[in-house]
Amino acid sequence: MDAKQLIDMQRQMRENQQDMQDFVKGLDQWETDVKRKDSTLKSSKASDLDKKNLPPVRNSLHKKKFQKKKPTTDKTSKSSATYKKISGFDFRAWDKFDVDKACKEIDDKDDTKSSSEYETDEEWEETRKKQQANVEKDNGNRFFKDGQYDNAIACYTTGMQCDPTNAILPANRAMSLLKQNKHAAAEVDCTTALTLDPTYIKAYSRRGTARLGLAKLPEARQDFQQVLKLEPKNKQAQIEIENIDRVYYKSLSD
């Protein structure tokens, strides 16, 4: 062991010894305070019994009622801000600390915050349903990636019930229906999504695919043209239009 390590060890031993002394000193002081309070309570017991039979001080009840009518200020934030970290050895501070009061102030603060976030129960319920719809959407996306299309459709359906204004949910359900070759149902879902969001490119593209499966070539071509209108560099839409023109004009010539 070199000299530096020896010095560090000696310093650590001194610090540990100082902490132990502080601990013993705090414990003795706490014991002294407890004994003093106990003797004070015993000595005042007789006088307290005598005071119970005395009539109340004149106007004391009036003053108490008047104090209750004073406007209250937000003491929660102030009092909670004044709380400081108490040392584990400071028994006097822990003896004075009101745990129940601190817990009540924290609960009151949380209740005030939660009640002020939403003005009405309807707003809270609407927010909760939208959050649930997003959860169902995420679950449906995971099922879709795993190829579990029935489960994905069930999740998207539940999400649509929670939030009928979300255009992504019917569009995603349409994609799952396309994987099952349910083109008519997919077309309806895409139309629903476009009613909610007329600029939803994926909904136009998926409805075009659904209409191709239903042999609705002119309607499918219109959907892919709308995709190009919103996104001119969309190569997939360009390819689909070329294929539709080739098949459509060939059918006319035949």
C-alpha positions as YAML, in Angstrom:
chain: A
units: angstrom
residues:
- id: 1
  name: MET
  ca: [0.00, 0.00, 0.00]
- id: 2
  name: ASP
  ca: [1.53, 3.34, -1.06]
- id: 3
  name: ALA
  ca: [1.48, 6.59, 0.89]
- id: 4
  name: LYS
  ca: [-1.47, 8.07, -1.06]
- id: 5
  name: GLN
  ca: [-3.70, 5.10, -0.35]
- id: 6
  name: LEU
  ca: [-2.74, 5.22, 3.31]
- id: 7
  name: ILE
  ca: [-3.63, 8.91, 3.50]
- id: 8
  name: ASP
  ca: [-6.98, 8.31, 1.81]
- id: 9
  name: MET
  ca: [-7.75, 5.50, 4.22]
- id: 10
  name: GLN
  ca: [-6.93, 7.66, 7.22]
- id: 11
  name: ARG
  ca: [-9.11, 10.47, 5.88]
- id: 12
  name: GLN
  ca: [-12.00, 8.07, 5.32]
- id: 13
  name: MET
  ca: [-11.63, 6.75, 8.86]
- id: 14
  name: ARG
  ca: [-11.78, 10.27, 10.25]
- id: 15
  name: GLU
  ca: [-14.89, 11.04, 8.22]
- id: 16
  name: ASN
  ca: [-16.57, 7.84, 9.38]
- id: 17
  name: GLN
  ca: [-15.70, 8.66, 12.96]
- id: 18
  name: GLN
  ca: [-17.14, 12.17, 12.57]
- id: 19
  name: ASP
  ca: [-20.35, 10.75, 11.11]
- id: 20
  name: MET
  ca: [-20.67, 8.35, 14.01]
- id: 21
  name: GLN
  ca: [-20.18, 11.17, 16.48]
- id: 22
  name: ASP
  ca: [-22.85, 13.21, 14.74]
- id: 23
  name: PHE
  ca: [-25.17, 10.22, 14.83]
- id: 24
  name: VAL
  ca: [-24.68, 9.65, 18.56]
- id: 25
  name: LYS
  ca: [-25.01, 13.35, 19.29]
- id: 26
  name: GLY
  ca: [-28.27, 13.59, 17.31]
- id: 27
  name: LEU
  ca: [-29.62, 10.49, 19.03]
- id: 28
  name: ASP
  ca: [-28.85, 11.92, 22.47]
- id: 29
  name: GLN
  ca: [-30.46, 15.23, 21.58]
- id: 30
  name: TRP
  ca: [-33.56, 13.50, 20.28]
- id: 31
  name: GLU
  ca: [-33.86, 11.46, 23.48]
- id: 32
  name: THR
  ca: [-33.50, 14.64, 25.54]
- id: 33
  name: ASP
  ca: [-36.26, 16.35, 23.53]
- id: 34
  name: VAL
  ca: [-38.60, 13.41, 23.97]
- id: 35
  name: LYS
  ca: [-38.09, 13.37, 27.72]
- id: 36
  name: ARG
  ca: [-38.65, 17.11, 27.92]
- id: 37
  name: LYS
  ca: [-41.89, 16.91, 25.94]
- id: 38
  name: ASP
  ca: [-43.08, 14.02, 28.06]
- id: 39
  name: SER
  ca: [-42.52, 15.94, 31.28]
- id: 40
  name: THR
  ca: [-44.23, 19.01, 29.79]
- id: 41
  name: LEU
  ca: [-47.29, 16.98, 28.87]
- id: 42
  name: LYS
  ca: [-47.51, 15.48, 32.35]
- id: 43
  name: SER
  ca: [-47.23, 18.84, 34.08]
- id: 44
  name: SER
  ca: [-49.86, 20.46, 31.85]
- id: 45
  name: LYS
  ca: [-52.35, 17.63, 32.16]
- id: 46
  name: ALA
  ca: [-53.95, 19.00, 35.32]
- id: 47
  name: SER
  ca: [-54.27, 22.51, 33.94]
- id: 48
  name: ASP
  ca: [-55.82, 21.21, 30.73]
- id: 49
  name: LEU
  ca: [-58.53, 19.45, 32.71]
- id: 50
  name: ASP
  ca: [-59.37, 22.68, 34.53]
- id: 51
  name: LYS
  ca: [-59.59, 24.64, 31.29]
- id: 52
  name: LYS
  ca: [-62.22, 22.29, 29.87]
- id: 53
  name: ASN
  ca: [-64.77, 23.59, 32.36]
- id: 54
  name: LEU
  ca: [-64.09, 27.23, 31.58]
- id: 55
  name: PRO
  ca: [-66.43, 29.13, 29.23]
- id: 56
  name: PRO
  ca: [-64.99, 30.21, 25.89]
- id: 57
  name: VAL
  ca: [-63.28, 33.54, 25.63]
- id: 58
  name: ARG
  ca: [-65.59, 36.28, 24.46]
- id: 59
  name: ASN
  ca: [-65.69, 36.65, 20.65]
- id: 60
  name: SER
  ca: [-63.35, 33.68, 20.19]
- id: 61
  name: LEU
  ca: [-65.92, 31.78, 18.14]
- id: 62
  name: HIS
  ca: [-66.56, 34.82, 16.02]
- id: 63
  name: LYS
  ca: [-62.87, 35.18, 15.30]
- id: 64
  name: LYS
  ca: [-62.57, 31.57, 14.23]
- id: 65
  name: LYS
  ca: [-65.46, 31.91, 11.79]
- id: 66
  name: PHE
  ca: [-64.01, 35.12, 10.43]
- id: 67
  name: GLN
  ca: [-60.66, 33.45, 9.83]
- id: 68
  name: LYS
  ca: [-62.33, 30.76, 7.76]
- id: 69
  name: LYS
  ca: [-63.80, 33.41, 5.48]
- id: 70
  name: LYS
  ca: [-60.41, 34.90, 4.66]
- id: 71
  name: PRO
  ca: [-59.37, 34.27, 1.06]
- id: 72
  name: THR
  ca: [-57.04, 31.33, 0.83]
- id: 73
  name: THR
  ca: [-53.83, 31.49, -1.13]
- id: 74
  name: ASP
  ca: [-52.02, 28.69, -2.87]
- id: 75
  name: LYS
  ca: [-49.89, 27.55, 0.04]
- id: 76
  name: THR
  ca: [-49.25, 24.14, -1.46]
- id: 77
  name: SER
  ca: [-46.58, 25.27, -3.86]
- id: 78
  name: LYS
  ca: [-45.00, 27.59, -1.30]
- id: 79
  name: SER
  ca: [-44.90, 25.07, 1.51]
- id: 80
  name: SER
  ca: [-43.73, 22.26, -0.72]
- id: 81
  name: ALA
  ca: [-41.04, 24.50, -2.10]
- id: 82
  name: THR
  ca: [-39.71, 25.17, 1.40]
- id: 83
  name: TYR
  ca: [-39.22, 21.49, 2.17]
- id: 84
  name: LYS
  ca: [-35.55, 20.68, 2.34]
- id: 85
  name: LYS
  ca: [-33.76, 17.40, 2.40]
- id: 86
  name: ILE
  ca: [-33.42, 16.21, 5.98]
- id: 87
  name: SER
  ca: [-30.34, 14.32, 7.06]
- id: 88
  name: GLY
  ca: [-30.86, 10.78, 8.24]
- id: 89
  name: PHE
  ca: [-29.12, 11.65, 11.52]
- id: 90
  name: ASP
  ca: [-31.12, 14.83, 12.23]
- id: 91
  name: PHE
  ca: [-33.68, 13.31, 14.59]
- id: 92
  name: ARG
  ca: [-34.91, 16.69, 15.83]
- id: 93
  name: ALA
  ca: [-35.89, 17.73, 12.30]
- id: 94
  name: TRP
  ca: [-37.62, 14.40, 11.64]
- id: 95
  name: ASP
  ca: [-39.48, 14.74, 14.95]
- id: 96
  name: LYS
  ca: [-40.88, 18.10, 13.83]
- id: 97
  name: PHE
  ca: [-41.64, 17.03, 10.26]
- id: 98
  name: ASP
  ca: [-45.38, 16.51, 9.63]
- id: 99
  name: VAL
  ca: [-45.54, 13.58, 7.21]
- id: 100
  name: ASP
  ca: [-49.35, 13.51, 7.00]
- id: 101
  name: LYS
  ca: [-49.47, 17.20, 6.12]
- id: 102
  name: ALA
  ca: [-46.84, 16.82, 3.41]
- id: 103
  name: CYS
  ca: [-48.66, 13.85, 1.87]
- id: 104
  name: LYS
  ca: [-51.98, 15.71, 1.93]
- id: 105
  name: GLU
  ca: [-50.45, 18.72, 0.19]
- id: 106
  name: ILE
  ca: [-49.04, 16.50, -2.55]
- id: 107
  name: ASP
  ca: [-52.43, 14.78, -3.03]
- id: 108
  name: ASP
  ca: [-54.24, 18.13, -3.14]
- id: 109
  name: LYS
  ca: [-51.78, 19.42, -5.72]
- id: 110
  name: ASP
  ca: [-52.27, 16.34, -7.93]
- id: 111
  name: ASP
  ca: [-56.07, 16.60, -7.64]
- id: 112
  name: THR
  ca: [-55.99, 20.28, -8.62]
- id: 113
  name: LYS
  ca: [-53.81, 19.55, -11.62]
- id: 114
  name: SER
  ca: [-55.90, 16.64, -12.88]
- id: 115
  name: SER
  ca: [-59.17, 18.56, -12.51]
- id: 116
  name: SER
  ca: [-57.84, 21.67, -14.24]
- id: 117
  name: GLU
  ca: [-56.52, 19.87, -17.29]
- id: 118
  name: TYR
  ca: [-60.04, 19.28, -18.62]
- id: 119
  name: GLU
  ca: [-62.96, 21.63, -18.20]
- id: 120
  name: THR
  ca: [-65.63, 18.93, -18.49]
- id: 121
  name: ASP
  ca: [-65.96, 15.18, -18.15]
- id: 122
  name: GLU
  ca: [-66.83, 15.00, -21.85]
- id: 123
  name: GLU
  ca: [-63.47, 16.48, -22.80]
- id: 124
  name: TRP
  ca: [-61.67, 14.01, -20.58]
- id: 125
  name: GLU
  ca: [-63.61, 11.09, -22.07]
- id: 126
  name: GLU
  ca: [-62.91, 12.28, -25.62]
- id: 127
  name: THR
  ca: [-59.19, 12.52, -24.90]
- id: 128
  name: ARG
  ca: [-59.19, 9.07, -23.32]
- id: 129
  name: LYS
  ca: [-60.92, 7.53, -26.35]
- id: 130
  name: LYS
  ca: [-58.46, 9.13, -28.76]
- id: 131
  name: GLN
  ca: [-55.56, 7.78, -26.75]
- id: 132
  name: GLN
  ca: [-57.15, 4.33, -26.78]
- id: 133
  name: ALA
  ca: [-57.63, 4.59, -30.55]
- id: 134
  name: ASN
  ca: [-53.91, 5.26, -30.99]
- id: 135
  name: VAL
  ca: [-53.12, 2.23, -28.85]
- id: 136
  name: GLU
  ca: [-55.37, 0.06, -31.03]
- id: 137
  name: LYS
  ca: [-53.72, 1.47, -34.16]
- id: 138
  name: ASP
  ca: [-50.26, 0.54, -32.89]
- id: 139
  name: ASN
  ca: [-51.45, -2.94, -31.95]
- id: 140
  name: GLY
  ca: [-53.01, -3.36, -35.38]
- id: 141
  name: ASN
  ca: [-49.79, -2.29, -37.08]
- id: 142
  name: ARG
  ca: [-47.85, -4.92, -35.15]
- id: 143
  name: PHE
  ca: [-50.34, -7.63, -36.11]
- id: 144
  name: PHE
  ca: [-50.19, -6.49, -39.74]
- id: 145
  name: LYS
  ca: [-46.39, -6.76, -39.83]
- id: 146
  name: ASP
  ca: [-46.68, -10.30, -38.43]
- id: 147
  name: GLY
  ca: [-49.20, -11.25, -41.11]
- id: 148
  name: GLN
  ca: [-52.05, -11.64, -38.58]
- id: 149
  name: TYR
  ca: [-54.56, -9.72, -40.65]
- id: 150
  name: ASP
  ca: [-57.69, -10.79, -38.76]
- id: 151
  name: ASN
  ca: [-56.24, -9.52, -35.49]
- id: 152
  name: ALA
  ca: [-55.10, -6.34, -37.20]
- id: 153
  name: ILE
  ca: [-58.60, -5.74, -38.58]
- id: 154
  name: ALA
  ca: [-60.08, -6.27, -35.11]
- id: 155
  name: CYS
  ca: [-57.73, -3.69, -33.59]
- id: 156
  name: TYR
  ca: [-58.40, -1.12, -36.31]
- id: 157
  name: THR
  ca: [-62.15, -1.67, -35.91]
- id: 158
  name: THR
  ca: [-61.96, -1.05, -32.16]
- id: 159
  name: GLY
  ca: [-59.89, 2.06, -32.80]
- id: 160
  name: MET
  ca: [-62.48, 3.38, -35.26]
- id: 161
  name: GLN
  ca: [-65.16, 2.95, -32.62]
- id: 162
  name: CYS
  ca: [-63.07, 4.92, -30.12]
- id: 163
  name: ASP
  ca: [-62.17, 7.73, -32.56]
- id: 164
  name: PRO
  ca: [-64.37, 7.92, -35.69]
- id: 165
  name: THR
  ca: [-62.49, 11.07, -36.81]
- id: 166
  name: ASN
  ca: [-59.14, 9.30, -37.29]
- id: 167
  name: ALA
  ca: [-58.60, 8.74, -41.03]
- id: 168
  name: ILE
  ca: [-55.60, 6.45, -40.53]
- id: 169
  name: LEU
  ca: [-57.64, 3.68, -38.92]
- id: 170
  name: PRO
  ca: [-60.01, 2.91, -41.84]
- id: 171
  name: ALA
  ca: [-57.14, 3.30, -44.31]
- id: 172
  name: ASN
  ca: [-55.04, 0.78, -42.38]
- id: 173
  name: ARG
  ca: [-57.98, -1.59, -42.10]
- id: 174
  name: ALA
  ca: [-58.40, -1.31, -45.85]
- id: 175
  name: MET
  ca: [-54.80, -2.43, -46.32]
- id: 176
  name: SER
  ca: [-55.45, -5.52, -44.19]
- id: 177
  name: LEU
  ca: [-58.60, -6.24, -46.20]
- id: 178
  name: LEU
  ca: [-56.62, -5.97, -49.43]
- id: 179
  name: LYS
  ca: [-54.25, -8.64, -48.12]
- id: 180
  name: GLN
  ca: [-57.31, -10.88, -47.80]
- id: 181
  name: ASN
  ca: [-58.57, -9.91, -51.29]
- id: 182
  name: LYS
  ca: [-61.67, -8.27, -49.78]
- id: 183
  name: HIS
  ca: [-61.64, -5.47, -52.34]
- id: 184
  name: ALA
  ca: [-65.21, -4.19, -51.87]
- id: 185
  name: ALA
  ca: [-64.79, -3.71, -48.13]
- id: 186
  name: ALA
  ca: [-61.39, -2.11, -48.68]
- id: 187
  name: GLU
  ca: [-62.91, 0.35, -51.14]
- id: 188
  name: VAL
  ca: [-65.51, 1.40, -48.58]
- id: 189
  name: ASP
  ca: [-62.88, 1.93, -45.88]
- id: 190
  name: CYS
  ca: [-60.72, 4.03, -48.20]
- id: 191
  name: THR
  ca: [-63.71, 6.18, -49.10]
- id: 192
  name: THR
  ca: [-64.37, 6.67, -45.38]
- id: 193
  name: ALA
  ca: [-60.77, 7.73, -44.83]
- id: 194
  name: LEU
  ca: [-60.92, 10.20, -47.72]
- id: 195
  name: THR
  ca: [-64.12, 11.67, -46.34]
- id: 196
  name: LEU
  ca: [-62.20, 12.46, -43.17]
- id: 197
  name: ASP
  ca: [-59.04, 13.59, -44.99]
- id: 198
  name: PRO
  ca: [-59.38, 14.42, -48.72]
- id: 199
  name: THR
  ca: [-55.58, 14.79, -49.03]
- id: 200
  name: TYR
  ca: [-54.72, 11.32, -47.74]
- id: 201
  name: ILE
  ca: [-52.47, 9.93, -50.48]
- id: 202
  name: LYS
  ca: [-52.32, 6.36, -49.17]
- id: 203
  name: ALA
  ca: [-56.11, 6.19, -49.07]
- id: 204
  name: TYR
  ca: [-56.32, 7.14, -52.77]
- id: 205
  name: SER
  ca: [-53.64, 4.61, -53.65]
- id: 206
  name: ARG
  ca: [-55.28, 1.79, -51.70]
- id: 207
  name: ARG
  ca: [-58.71, 2.57, -53.09]
- id: 208
  name: GLY
  ca: [-57.20, 2.49, -56.57]
- id: 209
  name: THR
  ca: [-55.80, -0.96, -55.82]
- id: 210
  name: ALA
  ca: [-59.17, -2.10, -54.45]
- id: 211
  name: ARG
  ca: [-60.95, -0.84, -57.54]
- id: 212
  name: LEU
  ca: [-58.48, -2.66, -59.76]
- id: 213
  name: GLY
  ca: [-59.45, -5.85, -57.94]
- id: 214
  name: LEU
  ca: [-63.09, -5.02, -58.65]
- id: 215
  name: ALA
  ca: [-62.28, -4.35, -62.33]
- id: 216
  name: LYS
  ca: [-63.29, -0.70, -61.96]
- id: 217
  name: LEU
  ca: [-60.51, 0.53, -64.23]
- id: 218
  name: PRO
  ca: [-61.72, 4.11, -64.92]
- id: 219
  name: GLU
  ca: [-62.37, 4.75, -61.21]
- id: 220
  name: ALA
  ca: [-59.02, 3.22, -60.27]
- id: 221
  name: ARG
  ca: [-57.26, 5.43, -62.82]
- id: 222
  name: GLN
  ca: [-58.89, 8.51, -61.26]
- id: 223
  name: ASP
  ca: [-57.57, 7.53, -57.85]
- id: 224
  name: PHE
  ca: [-54.01, 7.10, -59.11]
- id: 225
  name: GLN
  ca: [-54.27, 10.39, -60.97]
- id: 226
  name: GLN
  ca: [-55.25, 12.05, -57.70]
- id: 227
  name: VAL
  ca: [-52.16, 10.50, -56.12]
- id: 228
  name: LEU
  ca: [-50.00, 12.11, -58.79]
- id: 229
  name: LYS
  ca: [-51.76, 15.40, -58.30]
- id: 230
  name: LEU
  ca: [-50.87, 15.36, -54.61]
- id: 231
  name: GLU
  ca: [-47.47, 13.74, -55.14]
- id: 232
  name: PRO
  ca: [-46.24, 14.20, -58.73]
- id: 233
  name: LYS
  ca: [-43.15, 11.99, -58.30]
- id: 234
  name: ASN
  ca: [-45.03, 8.95, -57.08]
- id: 235
  name: LYS
  ca: [-43.61, 6.20, -59.34]
- id: 236
  name: GLN
  ca: [-46.06, 3.52, -58.22]
- id: 237
  name: ALA
  ca: [-49.04, 5.63, -59.29]
- id: 238
  name: GLN
  ca: [-47.42, 6.27, -62.67]
- id: 239
  name: ILE
  ca: [-46.86, 2.55, -63.20]
- id: 240
  name: GLU
  ca: [-50.45, 1.73, -62.23]
- id: 241
  name: ILE
  ca: [-51.83, 4.30, -64.67]
- id: 242
  name: GLU
  ca: [-49.70, 2.91, -67.48]
- id: 243
  name: ASN
  ca: [-50.89, -0.63, -66.73]
- id: 244
  name: ILE
  ca: [-54.51, 0.49, -66.59]
- id: 245
  name: ASP
  ca: [-54.22, 2.30, -69.93]
- id: 246
  name: ARG
  ca: [-52.63, -0.72, -71.54]
- id: 247
  name: VAL
  ca: [-55.27, -3.13, -70.28]
- id: 248
  name: TYR
  ca: [-58.17, -0.73, -70.81]
- id: 249
  name: TYR
  ca: [-57.33, 0.21, -74.37]
- id: 250
  name: LYS
  ca: [-56.56, -3.39, -75.21]
- id: 251
  name: SER
  ca: [-60.01, -4.41, -73.98]
- id: 252
  name: LEU
  ca: [-61.57, -1.72, -76.16]
- id: 253
  name: SER
  ca: [-59.69, -2.95, -79.22]
- id: 254
  name: ASP
  ca: [-60.76, -6.52, -78.55]
...
